[in-house]
């Protein structure tokens, strides 16, 4: 949550160079936009020269000779300006939308490729802030602000050339405040970037807090935490307010300084230009054009000051986005594997060997990042079609064994074999496509019951879905709902009971027709009647499939081929239910105590 880039408060060259990689697909659009803005800068420079011509030829001479031609030129210039502005706004808007879409697609693809360990210490709001507000800010700044720089610089260059050609002395007087302006800008850029970084960091926390409070609304009500949550959230928003005000104050101080220096430049033009007119060195038209240029010259500088502030904010957003895009994937398929079997998003499944279900852990060590070792020299052999139940205290290593088997994590040392094939020699999808996984807390997606079951197998027919539902004894309750299989489940399945969600989750796993199965305390949060239904379904479904069952209710695993009692990452006891009961060890004590309690 607290991970942020904390570099120096200046424009980071490496960040912008990295951004160039993502801008290459739009280089033609950028070229056209920049060309338009250069054209606008030149057109804006021409208008004061037309004013000079009108003053010198029509006003001072009190003549209208040639005014028709002048009017046509002026109107043509206005029309050209209007068309260019329209084309620029249209193209820049399309570019902003397309860029946000492409970067967001890359980020989402990255999230699909990242290993499960990435989500262990990342709040949802932390990720959401990058996927939404950060990408929006970056694409907006790139599409509009960077292109505006072309207009600003081209206009200043054109004005400088025009002023020097009209009167070099007066031009240098007008530009005398520019070096001071550059010094002020360098000072304020550091302050602005630091302030913007703080704002974006707190915004990420607020997004995470929103998500957490909404998801935990039921817990908040039952624990009467409304006031405490409000105070915590108010503290966060208060920090956001203070940081935003601080950033605004810095920008509000900077911009008036730019305006003041611009006004000084205009005052110098009027002062020295007025004396030049009295001495008959320049014409009224020349003074008018210099006054106009003095105002125009500092207009892009003021605009650049705003753009510069936006670039500081965009850099903070870019750093956060790149921290996601450049995140290293913990589990990476080897090069040869990718060439032969494809990757997660581009599988070559026709090349995969069929899985029969022989699983072997050989001298496996595992520890989470910067954590103590969970498994050490762990060995286990599972034959095809066996059901292995894992029993033990919280933190004993049961879930770790299953996660390693599913290749959500990989061993630190040792090897895991499936059908005598080191699973690192196969793509991750080889296991995942053959895996049915039922969690303790099932997650359903917004949509219908049918869509949620089909999510397990997009090629499943309606008949396949009904067959899977009947197998897990979910068909009857589904048909009793308002619209049957077309019934909406609500966000997260909120319109169904926990037991109903679990049955649908089980049907979703069954419709995959997997060779491997994992049940992670799948019956611990449901009523006894639903448990009996699921247990009956388990007995039918697991026949002929290799499966791991993490059990909370020991009554559900009496039929397992082997029960492993896990203590401190090691197998303390092993055998079927009857054998372990006869041993009268840890499993016997655990089972009898639970049986007495349930009775």
N, C-alpha and C positions, 0 to 999 in steps of 0.2 A: 504494500500500500504506500509505503513511504519512498519507494524507489523513484527517483527523479534525476534528471541530468542537472548537475550543479556546477557547470562550467563558468568561465569568466563571463561577466555581463557585457558581452560584445558579440557582434555578428560572427558566427562560427563558420569559417570557410569550408571546413570538412562537411558540415551539415548541408550547406548549399550545393557543394559539389556532388554529394550523394543524391540530393534532390534532382540534379540534372539527369540522372539515370532514369528517373520516373517521368521526366518531361520529354524524353526523346520521341515518344509516339506523337507528340503534339508540336513538333518543331516547325512544321509547315504553318499550322495555325498561329503559332507565336510569331513567325516571320511576317505573316500577313497582318496580324494585329500591330506589330511593331512598325511595319511600313505605314499603316493607317495613322498611328500616333505621330510618327515623324511628319507625315503630311499635314496633320492637324497643327503641329507645332509651327511648321512653315507658314501655313495659312494664317494662324494667329499673329505671326510676325508681319505678314503683308498688310493686314488691316490698318495699323498705324501709318504705314507708308502711304496708303491711299488717303488717309486723313491729311497727311502732310501735303500731298499733291493737291487735295481739294482746297486747303487753306491758302497755299502759295499761288494757285492758278485761278481759283474762283472767288475766294473771299478777299484776299489782298488786292487782286486786280479788278475786283468788282465786275467779273465777266462770267458768262455762262457758256462760252465757246468750248465745245468738246464735252459738255456735261452729259449728253446722251450716251456717248461711248463710255464715259466713266461709270455711269449708272449701270450699263450692261455688264461691264467688267465686275462691278461690285456685286450685282445680283448673281452672276455666274459663280463668284467666289462663295457667296452665302449658300447657294444651292449645293456646291461641292462640299462645303463644310457640313451641311445637314445630312447629305447622303453618307458621308464618311462616318459621322457620329452614329447614325442609324445602323450602319453595317458593323461598326465596332461593338456597339451594345449587344447586337444580336449574336455575333461570333463569340464575344467574351462570355456571354451568358451560357451559350452551348458548351464552351470549353470548361467553364466552372463545373457544370453539371456532369459532363463526361469524365473529368478528372476525378471528382469526388466518387463517382461510380467505380472507376477503375482502381483507385487506391483502396477503396473500401472492399472491393472484390479480392484484391491481393491480400489485404489484412484478414479477411474472412477465410480465404484459402489457407493462409498461414495458421490460423486458429485450428483448422481441420488437421493440419499436419503435425502440430505440436503434440508432444507426449502428454499423458495424463498428469505427470508431475508438474507441468507448467501451471495447472489450475489449482495445485495444492495451496499456494500462498498468494493467489491473485483474487481480489474481490471482484464480483461481477461489475460493479460500478467503475472500478479501475479500468477494466477492459472496455466497457461501454463508452466511457469518456473519450477514449482513443478512436473508437469506431464511429462516433457521431460528431461531437463538437470539435474535436481536434482536426478531423479530416475536413469538416466544413470550413473551418477557419483557414486551413492551409490552402484548399482549392480556391477559396474566395480571394485570398491575398495574391496567389500566383496569377489567377486569371485577370484580376483588375489592377492590383497595386504594382506588380512588376512591369506590366505593360504601360501603366501610367508613367513609369520612370522614363520610358522611351520618349513619351510626349514632353516630359519636363526637361530632360537633357537636350533634346533636339530643339526645343523652343529657346532655351537659354543660349545654346550655341548660335542659333539663327539670330537672336536679338543682339548678342555680342558682336557678331559680324556686321550686322546692320548699323549698330551704334558706332563701331570703329570706322566704318566707311563714311558715315555722316560727319562725325567729329570725334577724333581720337581722344582729345583732352577731356571733353565732357563725358565720354564713355568711361574713361578710367576713374573719373570722379564718382560716377554712378556705381561702379563696381568696387569702390574702395572698402565697402563694408563686408564684402564676401569673405575675406580671410577670417574676420572675427566670427562670422556666422559659422564657418567650418569648425572653429575651435569649440564654440558652444555646442554644436551638434555632436561632436565626439564625446563631450562630457556627458551630455544627457542620454546618449544611446546606452551607456552602461547602466544608468539608473532605471531607464524604461524597461530594459530586458529583464533586470532583476525583479522588478515589480510584476511584470507579466508572468514570469515563471511562478511567483508565489500565488498569483491569482489562479493559474491553470492547475496548480497542485491542489489547492483547496477545492476547486471545482470538481476534481476527480473524487475527493473525499465526500463531497456533498452528493454526487451521483451514487456512490456506493451506499451512503446512508439512506438515501431515498429507497433504493432497491431492497436493502436489508429491512427497513421498517415496513415496507409494503408486504414483503414475503412473510415477515414475522408478526403480522397484524393480530393473528389469533393469540399468539403467545403474549403479545403486549397487553391484550385485553384481560387474559386470564391472570397475569401477574400484576395488573394495574400499574403499568409502567408508562402510561400516557404522559404524565407530567415530567418524568425523568427523561423520556425520549425527546420531549419537546425542548427541555433545557439543553440536552446534548446537541440537538439539531440547531437550536438558537445560537449556541456557542460557535458551531461551525459556520452558520450563515453570517454571524457577527464578524468572524475572522475574514470571511469572503468580502463582506462590506468594507471592513477597514482596509484590506489589501487593495480592493478595487478603488477605493477613494484615494489611497496613497498613489496608485498608478495614474489615476486621473489627474491628481494634483501635479505630479511630475510633468505630465503631458501639457497640462494647462499653464504651467510656468514656461515650458519650452516654446509653445506656439506664440504667446505674446512677445517673447524676446525676438522671434523671427519677424513678427509684424513690426516691432519697434525699429529693428535694423532696416527693414524695408522702407519704413516711413522716413528714416534718416537719409537713406539713399535718394528718395523722392525729393526731400527738402533740399539736399545738396544740388540736385538737378535744377530745381526752381531758382535757388539762390545764384548759382554760377551761370545758369542759362539766362536768367533775367539780365544779369550784367552783360552777357555776350550780345543780347538783343540791343541793349542801350548803346553798346559800342559798335553795333551793326556788323557783328561777326557772324551771327547766324540769323535765320529767318524765324518768323513766328511759327511756321509749319514745323521747322526743325525742333524748336523748343517743345511744341505740342507732342511731337512724336517721341521725344526723349522722356517727357513726363509720362506718356502712355507706356513706354518701354520700361521705365523704372518700376511702375506698378506691375506690369506684366512679368518682368524678370523675377520679381520676388514672389509672384503668384505660384509658379511651379516650385519655388524653394519652399513656400509654405506647404504646398501639396506634398513635396518630397518629405517634409518633416512629418506629416501625417502618415505617409507611406512608410517612412522609416520606423515609426511607432508600430505600425501594423506588421512590418517585417520582424520586429522584435518578438511580437506575440506569435507570429507564424513560425518563427524559429523554435520557440518553446513547444509549439504543437508538433512541428516536424521532428524534434528530438524525441518526443513521446511516441509518435507513430513509428519512427525508425527503431525505437527500443522494442516494439512489437515485431515489426517486419524482420529485424535482424536477430531476433531471439533464436538461440541455437536449439535444435530439436534433439532431445536426449536419446531417442531411439531412431536410428537412421539405418535404412536398408543398405547393404553393401552395393558397390557399383555393378558388379557382375549380376547380382540379384535383380537390380533394377532393369538391366538390359534384357534379361531372360524372362522375368516374371512381371515387370511393370511395377508401379508404385501405388500408393493409396488412392490417388485420384485418377490414375491411368493403368488399371490392372490388366494383365494378360492372363485371365483366369483359365483359359483353355490349356495353358501350359502347366497348371498346378496339378500335382499328384493328389489323388483322393486320400482323405484322412481316414484311417481305420480306428485310431484312438489309443495307441500305445504311448504312454507318457513316462519319461524318465528324468528325474532331477539327479544330477551327478556332481557331487562336491560343490554345491551352490552356496555362495556367500552373498549376502545382500544387506545394504544399509541405505537409508534415505539420505538426501543431501545433508552433509555436515551433522549427521545424527549417529547414534550408537548402532552397532551391528544388530540386525534383526535375526538373520539366519547365518549360521556358520557351519560349513561342511555338511550341508543338508542333502540327504539322499532319499529318493523315493522312486519306486517302480509301480506303475499302474498299467494293468493289462486292458486291452480293448473291451469296452462294454462294462467295465467295473464302475460302481458307484462308491466314491470315497467321501466319507463324512469327516469333517474337521471340527473338533471340539476343543475348547480351552478358554482361559480367561481373556478378558479384553487386553489387547496388546501382546498376546502370546505369539502372534505371527500368522494366524489363520488367513486373514485377508491378504497378507503379503504373499503367501504361497499361491493363492488364487490369482492375484495380480501378476505374478511372475509367469504362471501357467498361461494366462491370457495375453501375455507380452504387453501389458500396459506399462510394465517396468521390465528391465533386463538385469540379470545377475551381475554383481560386481566381480565375482569370480565363479568359476565352474560353468557347466553347460546344462541346457535343457533340451531334450530330444523328443520329437513327436514322430512316431513310426520310424525310429532310428535315424531321423534327419535332424541335425542341429537346427533349431528353429531360426537361428540367425542366418542360415543359408537360404531362407525362404522369405518372401515379403510378409509384412505384418498382416496384410489382408487375408493371407492364406489361413491363418487361425481365426481371425475375426469373422470371415465369411462363413466359417463352419461352427460358429459359436452361438449358443443360446444363453442369454444372461438374464436372470430375474433378480432384481434388487429388493432389499428390505423395504425401501421407500420408493415405490414405482413412480416414474414420471410419464405423464401423458401429455401430448401436444394438443394445442387448440385444433379443433376439427371434430369429425364424427368418430364413433366407435369403430366403424369399418376402416376409416383412414388410419386410425391408430394401430389397428391390428396389421393392416397392409404395410405399415411402416417397416415391419420386420422383413418383408419380402415384397418388393414393388411389383413383381410379376405374378403375385398370388391372385387367383380368381376369387369370385364371390363364394364359390363352392369350397375352395381351400380355406377361406376365412371361417365359414360356417363349420367346417369339419374340425378346424383347430379349436374353435370356441366350444363345440360339443365335447371335444376330448378333455378340456379343462373344466367342463361343467359350467361354462359361462353363457351358453346359448339361451337358457331359459330366462335368466334375469335380463338379458339383452332384449329379448322379444317382449318382455313386460314393460320396457321403457316406452316413452311416447312415440318415438319414430323408429324403434328397433335399431338396426345397425346404422341408420342414418341419424341417430340421436347425437347432438352436440355434447361433448364432454366438458366444455369450458376450459379456461386457461389452467394448465397444470392438472386437468381432470377434476377441477373443483366441484363439478356438479354430480360427482359420483362418490360413493363411500370408499373407504380405504380397501375393504375387501373386494369391491367391484373393480377398482383400479388394479388391484393385484391380479385378479383373474384375467383382465384384458391384457395386462403386461405379460402374463404367462402365455396367453394365446398368441401374442405378438412374437414371443420367443419360439413357440411351437411351429408357427407357420413358416419359419425359416427352414424347418427340417434339418437342424444342425447335427453334426456328428459329436460335438462336444457340448456339455451343458454345465452351467454354474448357477447354483441357487444360493444366494447370499442372504441367509436368514429370511427367506421369502415368506415364512408363515408366522413370524414373530409379532407382527403388528395387526393381526386379524383375529376375528372371533373363532371360537372352536368349530362351529358349523362350517364356516368357509375353509378353515384349516383342513377339515376332513375331506372337503371337495378337492382342495388342491393336493392333499396327500394322495388321494385316489388317482388324480391326474398325474402326479409325479411317478407313481408306480407304473402307470401305463407308458408315459413318455420316455422315461429313462431306460427302458428295455433296449439293450443293444447299443446304447450310447455311453461313452466315457463321460463321467460327470463328477463334479466336486460339489459337496453340499456343506455350507457353513450353517451349523444348527444352533438355535437357541433353545427350542423345545426338543428335548432328546427323544420324545416319543415319535418324532417324525423321521428318525434315522435308524430305527430298529432294523429295517430291512436292508440297510447299506451293506455292500460286500465287505468293506473294511471301514472301521472307525479309528481315526487317528486322534489321540489326545496330544495336543501341542502345548508345550510349556517352554518358555524362553527360547523359542525358535527351534526346538528339538522335538522329536517324536518320543513322548514319555510312555505311551501305551499304544498298542496296535492290535486289532483283531475285530471280529464281528461282535454283535451285541451280546450274544450268549457267552462267548469266550471272555469278554471283558467283565461281564457280570460275575462269572466264575472266579476271575482273578481277585475280585473284591478290592480293587485299587481305587485310583482317583475317579475313574469313570463310574464305578459302582456307587461310590459315595455321592457323586453329582447326580446320578440318575435316580437313586432311591430318595434323596432329599427332594428333588423336583417332583417325583411321583407322589410322594406323601403330601406335598404342598398342593398339588393340583387336585388330588383326591379330596 
